[in-house]
Amino acid sequence: MDPTKCEEISSDGLLIIIKENENIKKIILREGKSISFTKFDQYFKEIQNKVF
């Protein structure tokens, strides 16, 4: 993994985003799971459902 392509977006450091040519390619959760960006919207909705 190239650290220059990674960007942490959550304050707790749970989400890491890998960018490739300014496109977001993959989102990695610090727990060890990884998720492609196409699945992220669905995943985010699942998180919202659990939290709220």
FENFEN-V772162 format. One record per pair of residues at least 24 apart in sequence whose ideal C-beta (glycine too) atoms are under 7 Angstrom apart, sorted by the first residue. I is the first residue (numbers start at 0). J is the second residue. Records with the same first field share a line. If there is no record, write none. Layout:
I = J + J
This chain:
none
